[in-house]
């Protein structure tokens, strides 16, 4: 259980993601923080990252790993593909 509210997590997550964005940009990619719900961090991979075969690795071993180091070891990141934002509620309540 993550001992922070979603509101408390937001600035820390944004700060941590800023460390990752330059790495993604080197490969022509990027990401947007969509929201934080029930301790889950919802992002949208963009540019070359969207649909890339390595995007799952980037999500778990790049983005999620950095957030776990910076914030909490149980934080989980979920990528939401464009047009699928309506799935956030269901995923946040799993």
C-alpha positions as a LaTeX table, in Angstrom:
\begin{tabular}{lrrr}
\hline
Residue & $x$ (\AA) & $y$ (\AA) & $z$ (\AA) \\
\hline
Unk1 & 0.00 & 0.00 & 0.00 \\
Unk2 & 1.40 & 3.37 & $-1.01$ \\
Unk3 & 1.23 & 5.77 & 1.96 \\
Unk4 & 0.44 & 8.86 & $-0.12$ \\
Unk5 & $-2.73$ & 10.31 & $-1.58$ \\
Unk6 & $-2.95$ & 10.76 & $-5.34$ \\
Unk7 & $-2.68$ & 14.52 & $-4.78$ \\
Unk8 & 0.50 & 14.09 & $-2.73$ \\
Unk9 & 2.01 & 11.84 & $-5.38$ \\
Unk10 & 1.38 & 14.21 & $-8.29$ \\
Unk11 & 4.28 & 16.70 & $-7.83$ \\
Unk12 & 6.74 & 13.91 & $-6.99$ \\
Unk13 & 5.69 & 11.90 & $-10.05$ \\
Unk14 & 6.00 & 14.95 & $-12.32$ \\
Unk15 & 9.49 & 15.67 & $-10.98$ \\
Unk16 & 10.58 & 12.05 & $-11.47$ \\
Unk17 & 9.17 & 11.92 & $-15.01$ \\
Unk18 & 11.20 & 15.01 & $-15.93$ \\
Unk19 & 14.33 & 12.88 & $-15.38$ \\
Unk20 & 13.08 & 10.30 & $-17.90$ \\
Unk21 & 11.82 & 12.57 & $-20.68$ \\
Unk22 & 15.29 & 13.45 & $-22.08$ \\
Unk23 & 16.09 & 9.73 & $-22.45$ \\
Unk24 & 12.84 & 9.16 & $-24.35$ \\
Unk25 & 13.45 & 12.23 & $-26.52$ \\
Unk26 & 16.81 & 10.81 & $-27.66$ \\
Unk27 & 14.86 & 8.03 & $-29.37$ \\
Unk28 & 12.21 & 10.39 & $-30.75$ \\
Unk29 & 9.68 & 9.57 & $-28.07$ \\
Unk30 & 7.99 & 11.17 & $-25.14$ \\
Unk31 & 5.31 & 10.73 & $-22.55$ \\
Unk32 & 2.45 & 12.59 & $-20.96$ \\
Unk33 & 1.23 & 12.10 & $-17.40$ \\
Unk34 & $-2.52$ & 11.57 & $-17.75$ \\
Unk35 & $-3.45$ & 11.15 & $-14.09$ \\
Unk36 & $-2.84$ & 9.32 & $-10.84$ \\
Unk37 & $-5.70$ & 7.25 & $-9.45$ \\
Unk38 & $-5.58$ & 4.94 & $-6.44$ \\
Unk39 & $-1.78$ & 5.04 & $-6.53$ \\
Unk40 & $-1.56$ & 3.98 & $-10.18$ \\
Unk41 & 0.30 & 6.35 & $-12.48$ \\
Unk42 & $-1.33$ & 6.57 & $-15.92$ \\
Unk43 & 0.86 & 7.80 & $-18.75$ \\
Unk44 & 0.64 & 7.95 & $-22.51$ \\
Unk45 & 3.75 & 7.11 & $-24.49$ \\
Unk46 & 4.12 & 9.39 & $-27.51$ \\
Unk47 & 6.17 & 9.87 & $-30.63$ \\
Unk48 & 8.43 & 6.96 & $-31.50$ \\
Unk49 & 7.59 & 5.30 & $-28.15$ \\
Unk50 & 3.93 & 4.80 & $-29.13$ \\
Unk51 & 3.67 & 1.35 & $-30.64$ \\
Unk52 & 7.40 & 0.62 & $-30.34$ \\
Unk53 & 8.26 & $-3.02$ & $-29.66$ \\
Unk54 & 10.41 & $-1.91$ & $-26.72$ \\
Unk55 & 7.74 & 0.29 & $-25.13$ \\
Unk56 & 6.87 & $-2.35$ & $-22.52$ \\
Unk57 & 10.51 & $-2.49$ & $-21.46$ \\
Unk58 & 10.69 & 1.30 & $-21.40$ \\
Unk59 & 7.58 & 1.44 & $-19.23$ \\
Unk60 & 8.70 & $-1.14$ & $-16.63$ \\
Unk61 & 12.49 & $-0.78$ & $-16.57$ \\
Unk62 & 12.75 & 2.92 & $-17.36$ \\
Unk63 & 9.72 & 4.86 & $-16.20$ \\
Unk64 & 8.37 & 2.62 & $-13.44$ \\
Unk65 & 11.86 & 1.83 & $-12.11$ \\
Unk66 & 12.68 & 5.55 & $-11.81$ \\
Unk67 & 9.41 & 6.28 & $-10.00$ \\
Unk68 & 10.02 & 3.37 & $-7.61$ \\
Unk69 & 13.52 & 4.65 & $-6.82$ \\
Unk70 & 12.37 & 8.25 & $-6.36$ \\
Unk71 & 8.99 & 7.75 & $-4.66$ \\
Unk72 & 7.90 & 4.29 & $-3.48$ \\
Unk73 & 8.86 & 0.69 & $-4.33$ \\
Unk74 & 5.26 & $-0.38$ & $-5.01$ \\
Unk75 & 4.27 & 2.35 & $-7.46$ \\
Unk76 & 2.84 & 1.03 & $-10.72$ \\
Unk77 & 2.79 & 2.73 & $-14.12$ \\
Unk78 & 0.19 & 1.93 & $-16.76$ \\
Unk79 & 0.41 & 3.11 & $-20.37$ \\
Unk80 & $-2.88$ & 4.19 & $-21.94$ \\
Unk81 & $-2.96$ & 4.17 & $-25.72$ \\
Unk82 & $-4.48$ & 7.22 & $-27.44$ \\
Unk83 & $-8.26$ & 6.89 & $-27.62$ \\
Unk84 & $-8.37$ & 4.45 & $-24.70$ \\
Unk85 & $-8.53$ & 7.01 & $-21.88$ \\
Unk86 & $-11.99$ & 5.71 & $-20.92$ \\
Unk87 & $-10.30$ & 2.54 & $-19.57$ \\
Unk88 & $-8.54$ & 4.44 & $-16.75$ \\
Unk89 & $-11.42$ & 4.12 & $-14.26$ \\
Unk90 & $-11.62$ & 0.34 & $-14.63$ \\
Unk91 & $-7.85$ & $-0.12$ & $-14.39$ \\
Unk92 & $-7.57$ & 2.15 & $-11.35$ \\
Unk93 & $-10.08$ & 0.04 & $-9.44$ \\
Unk94 & $-8.49$ & $-3.36$ & $-10.04$ \\
\hline
\end{tabular}
